[in-house]
Amino acid sequence: MKPEAIEPALASLAMARLKTFDGTNSSCPPRILLSIRGRVFDVSSSKESYGPGGNYRLFAGSDVTKCLATMSLSESDLDDLGYMPGTPEEEAALVRWESRLGAMYSVVGYIEGDNRRHVKLKANDSLLDAKTHTTHEDTADGGKDACPFTGKKEGTCPFGFEGGGSVTKTGGKTQQLHESDTGECPWPFIMLHDPLGGWGKHRDKNVVLGVSASVALLSFVVVRWSQH
């Protein structure tokens, strides 16, 4: 984890003010902040992903605790300051995300009245359906989008997960790594930046999602038609 660099002006940040740090503010360059369990992270270096037009612009200027713990991209799961993990799996996932963000970005403030950061969570990577991957030689990034966790053009996942066939070497030797460290990008996030790969790897989940969406749309149409 990077040392915290709390700024006096952000030491007790109101949620309404956090909303202004979404990459469209008047600061130069525009600043992008988000919060997890009351800790405010400065992710401005990853404006390609979190800023306007980025795949994860939804998270800019918001509390994303529930979204990360539940792998949700729904606006309804943003800014839920009362949320705490409801299952061991959610707890393990949240610990992983906090660890990744904390290693790449500094905590620059705290959300006013949000004391969830004081609750100690338990890490348990065995609950995250980790798979083992063998890495190989480094290759060019080929113009990939910058990762919002690192701000670097490495790997294929904008959350910093370097899935099968990614590059990781230490001391000139290849290593075996687990998904919780560099593994495949989790669904549904993979669908934003690698839809074809995500479809192949998570076909069943996408089919269920598609059927559910179709049923919901059909129900909506039927209800609207019955009202006329």
PyMOL commands that set and color helices and strands:
alter all, ss='L'
color gray80, all
select helices_A, chain A and resi 8-10+15-18+44-50+57-59+65-70+75-77+88-104+116-118+125-128+179-182+190-193+195-201+203-226
alter helices_A, ss='H'
color red, helices_A
select strands_A, chain A and resi 33-36+39-42+107-110+132-134+169-170+173-174+176-178
alter strands_A, ss='S'
color yellow, strands_A
deselect
rebuild
show_as cartoon
